[in-house]
Amino acid sequence: SSIKHALSFQDSSDGPANDNRTRLLFMSGCEALYSLIENNMVSDTVGLKRLLRLVMPTMDEIPFETYPSSKDERKKSLKTIKTSDINDTRSLPLYRVGKLQILADLWLSVDMSNRQDSAGSTLLKEMKPIEYAFASNCAAHAIDGACLEAATNEHSGQLHASGITFANVVDIDRFTKMGLIQAWPVLAACSVCLLINFLGREETESERCDEINEWLKRVAPLLFAKLHDALKVANVDISIAQENNSFLSTDVSTFNIAAKCLHGMRAVMGQKKARINDTLYSEDEAEALIGAVTKNVILPSLGLCSDWGSEVETQNNPEEKKSDVKSVAPDIDMELVEQACGFIEDLCQSRFEQKSKLGGDALIQSILLPLTALKEGMVTFDDDKNAAAVIISSCIRSCRLLTNPSCHDMEHGNFVGAMLQLSLFVLSQDKMEEKVKIEASALLKDCLINMDIGTIEKCAIAQDLASGGKWEAWKIVCATIEDGSGIPSSLDSVREALEDLNSPHRHFSSLIAIRSVLQEAVAENAFLIGCVMHGVGSSLIQLLRAYGSRELQGGEFDKQRLVVCADTMKIIMITIQHLTSPGAASPAFDDSESSMFLAVIFEVLMTIVRFNGLPNHPSRNVGADDSLGRMSAQAIVHVARSAPVAFKSAMAHLSPEDRSTLEMSVRADMSGYAAPKSTAPTKKKLNLKGFRKA
C-alpha cells in the first residue's frame, strides 16, 4: 500500500506535482518497486500485477509509433497525451519519464540476465500489449534527453526550442529536463533492444520494419556515442547523476549505463535486418570502441593497468617487473564485465561469419592481452566475483572462432600454433578454474582439427603430455587421432605413473584418463583394449589389489581409494566384456586363456571382499569399506550372468577358499544383501497323545 500511495500520489487532488516532496515520494516508490521485482521478493503474482499497473503507461501517454518527421506530426501526437487536473502541467512529463524508465530498467534487467523467475515472466506478460508503443516512446524520450544533455554540455545557455515529446522547451520544468537527461541512456538501450526484437520476428510487416529502422537510425548512434563516453570513465566509476538531480533511476553509475549501452549495441550488431549497421560507425570508431572496452573494463577487471601490453609501455620499460604493471582492480560490476566479454565475442562471431577484418587489430589485441597476462602468471582467480574466470573463458571462446581455416585475414598457421600451446598450458595448470579448463579443452580440440598436423606429430605430442602427467590434454589429443595410435605410444608413461607407489595423485589422474579414452574409443578401435591390457594390465591388477585391500594406506591413498578402485574396475570390466562377447576376442586368444584371465581377476576381487566384507557380512579390519566388497560382488555376478560358460571355467581354477568366498558373494548380491536369518533353538514339547487314559 505504501508503494501504491507513493506512485499514485501525484495524480490525486492532494498531490501537487510540482512539489519537491511529491517528486521525492514518487522516486522512492519507483526505487522500492524496482527492488521488489529485481530481487523477486513478491511471490503473489496478482499483487505484483497491481503494482506494475501503477507505472504501466496507458496508450494515451505513449502516442508515438512512427517517427514524427514534421512539426505537424509531433503536434498531432502531443495533443493525444493524457492531461491532468493539476494546474502545473510543466511537471507532469517528469512522472511519465519516470514510469518509462523504471519499466525500461526492469525489462533490461530481465533481458540481460535471461531471468526465468515469476517476477520477470509477469513483467514481460504485462508489457506485451504495449510493447511496440513503449519501445517507440522510449526512443522519442531518449532522443529528447540526448539533445538536452548535448545542449547542456556545450554550455550554450540555450536549449533546443522544441522536441519530440514537448512542443516547446518552456513547457517542461528544470526537474523534467534533468530527468530526461538522466533517463535517456536507459530508455535508448531498452528501445533499441525491443525494436531489434520486432525486426527479428517473421510476422513483422515490411511497413513496420521501415518504421523501426527510422527510429533505429536516430537512436542507435546516440547509444553508440554514450557508450563510448561512459567507457572513458568506467574504471573510476564516476556517477553520471549528481545527488541533487537523481530523480528516477535506482542505479545510474557509469558501470550500469555502460553495461546497458553495450547490451543495446550487441542487439543492433546481431540483427541483419537493421539497416544502420554499415553506417553506425566507421572502422576507426569501431576499433576505438573495442580499445575502450579493453582498457577500461577488461584489463582493470584482471587487476592490470589500462595500458598494459601496449607497445609504448614495452619500449619505455623493457625491464619492468610484474608487480609494477599490476593495479588495484576497481570494483567493476560483473554485469558490465559480462556484457563487455559478450560484445567482444559477438564481434568475433561477425568477423568469422562475414570473413572480414571487422574490429581490426584492436579486436585481436582485446582477446590476446588477457591470455598473455594469464600465461605470464599475472592473472589470479581468487576474487569473489570470479571476473578473471569469466574474461579468460570468453577470450578462449573467441579464439576458437578465429582458429577456423576460413579466417584468412591473419597468419592462420602461426595463430593456431600459438593457441595450441596456450591450451596445453592452461590444461597443465593444477590451480586453474574449471570453466577455463573446459574452454581450453575445446580450444585444443579445434586446434588439432584445424591445424595441418599428421598422426606422427600428434603421437609425439601425446607422448610428451603423458610423460609430463598432463592427462587432461592427453585425453583430447588421443581422441583426435583416428587410428587410436596415441594410446599405445604412451603406455610406457602410463605404466610408470601406475607403478609409482609414492604418488596417489599420479594413480587416479592417469586412471581417469585411460578409462575415459577407452570408453570413447572401444566401439571403433576394439584392438586398443588388448594393447592397454598387454601394456599395463598387470599394473592395473596390482593397483586394484593394493588399494582394495589397503596395502597402500594413509593420507591421500585412503582419500582416493574408492576412485582408484572404481576406475580400475571399469577398465577391467570393459576388458571382460570384450573377451566374452561373441566374435570379439582375438583368434589367438582361446577359451582356456580367457578362463585363466577371469580366474586372476576373481582372485583379486575375493581378496578385496575378504578384507572389506559385504553389507550383510561386515569386516572387522581397520579401514574396511563394504562398498568395495559390494562392487567386487556385483562385478562377479555381472560376469556370471553375461558369460556363464567362461564363469564356470574360471571357477575351476580357484582355490577352495576363493571359491567359497565367491559363492557367498554371489548369493549375497543376488539376495540384495539380506541379513542372514538367525534361528532360535526350538523348545522340546511333551507329546500328550502318547499318554492314554487306562
N, C-alpha and C positions, 0 to 999 in steps of 0.2 A: 504493500500500500504506500510506503514511503517513496519508492521509485516511481510509482504511478503518479503520486502527488507532485514530485519534482519535475517530471516530464510534461505534465499537463497543466501546471500552474499558470504558465504564461497565456494559455488560452482561456482561462477563467476571468470573470469580471474583477476578481480580487487581485489579479496578477498583472501589474504594469510591465509591459515587455521591455521598456527602456530602463528599468531599474536594475542597478548592479546586483542586488540581492536575487532578483529573478534570474538573471543570467548565471549567477553562481549556482543557484539551485538547479537549473537546467543542466549545467555542466556536470554537477555532482551526480544527478540522475543518470546521465549518459555513461559516466565512468562506472557507476555501480552496475548498470545493466551490462556493460561490456565485460566486467569482471565475472559476473554470474555466468554469462554464456561462454566466455573464453575458458573458464575453469570447469565448465559442465556441472555447475552447482545446483541447477534446477532440474529435479527429476520429474516434476509434473509437467507433461507436455502441454496440457491445457493452460496452465498458469504461464508457461513460457510464451505461448502464442499471444496471450493477453498483453504481456509485457512488450513483445515485439511490435504489436499493432499500435502501441503508443508512439513509436518512432517510424512506423511504416507510412511513407507519404502516399497521399491519395493521387489519383490521376490528375486532379485539378492543380496539385502542387508541382507536378513534373510534366509540363506541357510539351517539352521539346522532344521530337522524334527525329526529324530531319534537321540538318544544319541550316539555320536561317541565314541565307546568303545576302539578304537585303534588310534594311531597317523596317520596312513594312511587315515583313515576315516576323521579325522579332517583336514588333509592337503587337501584332495579332496574337502571338503566343503568350506574351506577357499579360494581355487582357484576360486570359483564361485562368491565371493563377488565383488560387483561393485567397479571398480577403478576410479581414477580421474586424471585429467591432472595436478593437483597440485603436485609439486615436493616433498614436505614434507608429505609423507603418514603416518608418525607416529602420526599426529594429527587427521587424518580422523576418526578413531574409536570413538573419543570423540563425534562427531556430530551424529554418528549412535546411540550411547548410549543415547544421549540427546533426540533424536526422540523417542526411545523406552520408555524412562522414562516419557516423557510428555504424551504419549498415555496411558501408564500404570496408571499414576496418574489420568487421566481423566476417564479411564474405571473404576477404583476402586471407584472414586467419584460417578459415576452413579450407580454402583452395590451396594455400601454400603448404599446409601440413597434411592434406588429404584425410582430414578427420572424418571418422565414421560414427561418432557418438550421436546420441539423440538430439543434443543441442544443435549440432551442425546440420543434421538432417532436417530438423524443424525450421531452422533459419532458411535453408535453401528452398524448402517447400513453400514457406510463406512469401518468399520473394519471387517465386516463379511467375505469378500473374503480371507483375510489373517489371520483369527483368529487363526488357529492352528499353522501356521508357526510363527506368532507373539508370541504365548504362549511359544513354544519350544525355540525360540531365546531369549526371556526374561529369561527363565530358564538357558540357556547357559551363558548369560552375568552375571546373578546373581551368578552362581557357581564361575565364574572367579573373580567377585568382592569380594565374601566372602573369597576366597583363598588369594587374595591380602591383604585384611584387616587383616586376621589372621597372615600373614607373617609380616605385618607392626606392629601389636600389640605385636608380640613376639620380636621385635627389633633384628631380626636375621641378618639384614643387607643384606640378600639375599632373593629375591622374587622367587617364583617357576618359573622355566625356561620357561615353555610353559603352555598355557591354551586352552580352547575350542575355543575361539574366536580370539586367536592370536597364531602364530606359535612359537614365541619367545618373551620373555619379553622386549627385546630391540626394538621390532617392535612398541611399543607404548610409547609415551612420558609421563612425570610425570603428566600432566594435565589429560590425559586419564585414568591413573591409579587412580587418586583421584576421577575422575568422576565415574568410576566403583565402587569404594568403597562407594561412597555416594549413588549411584543409586540402588545398588543390593537389599536392603530390599524391595523397592517398586516393582522392577522387579520380585522378588521372590514371593511376595504376589499376584501380578497380574497373574503370570504364573500358580501358584497353583490353583487359583480360576477358571481360564479358562480351565485348564486341567481337573479339577474336573467336570466342566460343560460338557465337552466332554464325560467323563466317565458315566455321568448320562443319556446320550441320548441313546435311544433304537437303533438308526440307527448306532451307533459307532461299527465298526467291532472288533472282538476279537483281531486281529493282532494290530490294532491301540490302543486298551486297553493295550496291553503289552508294546507298545512304551510309552504310557502315564505313566504307572507305573514305567518304567525305569527312566523317568525324576523326578517323584514324590519321588522316593526312594532317590534321591540325593538332591533335593531342599527342601523338607519339613523338614528334620532335621535341615538344616541351618536356616530355618524360625523359627523353634521352639527355637533354641538357641538364635537367635537375639531377639525374643520376650522376652525371659527371661532376657536378658541383658538390653533391653530397659525399662522393667518394674522396674528394680532396681533403676533407676533414674527418673522415670516418674513423681513422685510427686515434683521434683525440677526443671523439665523442662530444662535440660541441652541440648543445641543444639548439635546434632551429627556433623554437618558440621560447621567448623570454617569459619570466614569471608574470609580467603584467599584461601579456596578451595571449596566454594559453587558455583558450576557452573551450575547445571542443575535444581534442584528442587525448587518449589515455597514454599514449607513448609517441612523442614527436622527436625523439633523438635521431641523430643522423644515421645511427645503425638501423633503426626501424624504417626510416624513409628510404635509405639506400636499398634495403632488402626488398621493400615493396616495389621500388622502381626497377630493380633487377628482375623481379618476377614478371612485371609487365613487359619488359624488353624481351625476355625469353619467350613470352607468348607471341609477340609480334614476329620474332625471327623464326618461330616454328610453324607459322601459318603461311603456306604458299599463296593463298588467295589474297593476302594483304598486299596491295599494290604499292605500298610505300617502302618495301624492303630495300629496293635499289636506290631510292633517293633519301632514305632516312639519315644516312651518314656516309661520309666519304671513307676511303680506305685509311687515310691518315687519322681520321676521327675514331674509327673502329680500333686501330692499334693504340691510340691514346687511351681509349676507354679500357682496353684489356690491360694496359700498363697500370692504370689507376687501380683496377681491381687487384692486380698482383701486388703492387706496392703498399696499398692502404688497407687491404683485407687479408690476403693470403699469407704474405711474409710476416706481418706483425702477429698474426694468429699462431705462427710457428715460433714466435719469440725471436725473430730476426729483424734486423734493421730494414727499412723500406728500400734502401739502395743496395742491399746485399746481393753479391753476384754480378754487379754491373762492371763494365769494362773500366770505367773511371776508377772505381774503388780498387780493382785489382792492380791497375797501373800505379796508383798513388801509394798503395800499401801492400807491396808484394809479399812481405813477411808478416802480415798482420795475424795475430793469434786468434784462435777460435773464440775466445772469451770476449774479444773486442768487438766482434760483429753480432754478438747476442744482445738482445734488448729485453726490457721488461715487457712482456706481452700485454697489451691493453685488454680490457675486459670486453672484447668484441662479442657481440651477441651471436649465438650459434645459428640463429635464423639467417643472419647476413652471411656467415661462413658457408652455410649450405647452399644459399642462393648464388653466391659467388662461384662455388665449385660447379653447380649445375649450369651456370652461364658459360663457363669455360668448356664443359662437356658438350653443351649444345652447339657451340661454335665448332668444336672438333667434328661433331656429327655432320654439321652442314658442310664443313670442309671436305669430309670424306664423301658425302653424297654428291656434292657439286663438282668434285675433283678439281678444286680451285685452291688458291692460296689465301683463302679468307683468314683474316687476322694476321697474316704475315709472320714475321719473325717474333713479334710480340706474343702471339699465341703459343708458339713452340717454347719460348722462354718462360711463360707462365706455368707450363707443365714441367719443364726440366729443372727449374730452380729449386722447387721443394724436394724433388727427387735427388738432386745433387747434394742438398743440405742433409738429406737422410743418409746418403752414402758416406758423407764426411762426419757423421756422428753428431750433428748439430740439432737433430730433431728428437724430442722426448715425448713419451706418451703417458705422462703421469698427471696431466691436468684432469680435473673432474669432468669437464665438458667433452673431453676427448676430441678437440678440434683438430689436432695433428693427425689422428687416425682418419678422420673424415676427409681432410685435404689430401693426404698421401694416397688413400684409396681412390679418390676421384682422379688424381693425376695418373695413376696407373691405368684406370679405365680409359682415360683419354688417349694414353699411349697405345692401348690395344687397337683403337680405331686407326691410328697413324701407322701401325705396322702392316696394314693391309697392302698388298702389292699395287693396288690401284692408286695409291698415293704416290705420284711421281714428281711431286714438287720439291723433293729433297733427296739426298743420297740414301736411298732406301736400305741398301745392304748395311751401311755403317750404322744407321739408326736402329735397325732390328738387332744387329750385333750388340749394340750398347744396351738395348732393352733386355736382351738375353742375359747379359752379365748382371744387370740390375735385379732381375727377377731371381737369379741364383743367389745373389747377395741377400735379398730380403728373406728368402726361404731358409737361408743358413743361419739366420739370427734366432737365438733362443728367446730373447726378450723382445718379441715383436707382436703387435696387436693381431688378433686372429683375423679380423676383417681385412687387414692389409695383406696377410699371407694368402688369404683366399683370392684376392685380386691378383697377387703376384703369381699364383699358380696358373690362373687363366692366361696371364700375360706370357708366361714361359711356354705354355702350350701353343699359343698363337705364334710366338717367335719360331719355335721348332717347325711349325707347319709352313709358315710363310718364308722362312729362310732357306736358301739353297744350300742344304747340308745333307750329306749322304749318311747311310747306315753306319759306316765305319766310324765317322766322326761322332755320331750320336752314341755309339757304344763306348767310345773313348770318354765322352762326357759322363756317361753313366758310371763307368769305372772310377773316374775321379770323384764323383759325388758319393759313391758307395764307400770308397776308401776314406773319405773325409767325414762319413757319418751324416751326410745331408740327405736323409731318406725321403723327405717330402718332395724335394726336387727330383730325386732318383726315380720315384714312382711315376712322375709326369713324363720324364724322358723315356723310360721304358715303355710307357703306354703309347708313345708316338712312333715306336719302332715296329713296323708292321709284322716282321717275321719273329718278333719276340726275342731277338738275339741279345738284347740289352741285359736280360736276367742271367743267362748262363755266363756272360762275360764278367759279371760282377759277383759270382758266387764265392770267390776266394775272400772277398771283403766281407760278405755276409757271414761266412763261416768264422772268420776272425772275430766278428762282433758277437756272434752267438757263444763262442768259446772263451770270451773274456769274462772270467768268473768274478772279476772285481768291479764290474760296471753294469749294474742292473739297467741303467738308462740305455746303454747300447743294446741290451737284450730286447726290451719292449719296443723301442723305436724301430729296430730292424725287423722284428717280428710283424709289427703292424704293417710295415711297408711290403714285405714279401707276401703276407696274406692278402693284402689289398690287390697287389699286382696279379697274383694267381687267380683270385676270384674274378677279375675283369678279363683275363686272357685265356682262362681254361677252356672256354667254349670254342674259341677259334684256334688255339695253339695247345692242344692237349699234351703234346710232347714236352711242354715246359714242366709238367708235373714230374716226369721221370728225371729231367735234368736237375730240378731242385732237390728231389729226394736223393738222387745219386750224389749230389754235391754237398748237401748239408743235412741229409736225413738223419744220420747218426747224431749230429749236434742237436737237432730238434728233439729227438727222443731223450737224449741225456738231459737236456734243459727241462723238459717236461717232468722227468723223474726228480731232478734236483729241486725244482720249485714245488712240485706237487707233494713230495714227502718232506719238504722243509730241510733239505740238506744245505741249501743256501738260506740263511735266516738273518733277521735283524735289519732294522732301519728300512732302507729303500727296497730291499729284497721282499720283505713282508708286505710293503705298501703296494708293490707291483705284482704280487704273486698271482692274484686272480686274473689280471690282464694277460700276463705271460702264458699262464695255463690255457686260458680261453683261446688265444690266438694260435698257440701251438696245436691245440686240439682241432681247431678249424682246418689248419693246413693238413693235418693227418687225416681228418675225415674226408677232405677233398681227394686225397690220395686213395683212400679206401674205396670211395665211391667210383673213382676212375678204374681201379683194378677189378672191382666186382661188376661193373657194367658190361653187358653183353657186347663183345667185339671191341671193347675199349682198350684192353690190355695189349701190350706188345706181344707178338707171336713168340718171341724168345723168352717170355715170362710165363711159365706154365703154372698149373693149379697148385702144385706142391710148393712152389716158391711163394705164391700168394698166401697159402695157409701158414707158411713159416713166418711171413711178414706180419700177418694178423696175430700169430702167437706172441711175437716180440712185443707188439703193441698191447696185447691183453695183459702180458706180464707187468708192464709198466703201469697200466691202469689199475691192476689189482694191488700193486704196491701203494698207489695213491688211495685206494679205497680202504685198505687196512690201516693206513696212517690217519686218515681223516674221518673214517666212519661214514655212516649214512644217516639221513634224517631220523630213521626209526632204529638205528643202531649207532648211537653216538660213541665217539672215541675219547679216551682219557689222555691222549697225547697232547703235550703243550703245543699250542698253535694250530690244532686241528680245525679244519673248516669243512663241515659236512656238505657244503655246496660243491666243493671239488669232488667229493665222493659221489654225489648225485650226478655231476657232469660226466664222470667216468662211467657210471652205470648206464646213463642214457646213451652214451656212445656205443656201448656193447649191445644194448637192446636194439639200437638202430641197425647195427651190422647183422644181428640175428634175424631181424625181420626182412632186411633188404637182400641179404645173401646167406640164406640158411645153410647151403652146401658148404661154402667156404667157412662159415662159422663152426660147423661140426668138425670139419677137417682141422681147424686151428685148435679146437678143444683137445684133440688127441695129443697135441704137443705140449700141453700144460702139465705142470706138476699137480699132484693131488691137492695140495694146499691152495694153489691158484685156481684149480677147477672148482673147489668148494666155495671159495670166495666169489668166483664169477657167478656160480649158480645162485648164491644168496643175493648178489647184487641184482641179477635179472629178476628174481622173484620179488624183491623189494620194489624195484621200479615199476613192474607190471601191476603190482598191488597198490600203487600210489603211496608207498612208504607208510602203510598202515602199521600201527604198533602191534607187536605180537600179543595175542590173547593169552593171559595167564589163567590157567585152570586150577581152581581151588580143589583140594582133596575132598572126595565125596565121603560123607559120613555113612558108617555102616548102619543099616536098618534091620530091625528084627522082623523076620518073616512070620507073622502071626498065623498065616494059613497053615503053617506046619503043626500048629497046636490044635487039636480037636478035642471036643468035649467027649469024655468017655461015656 
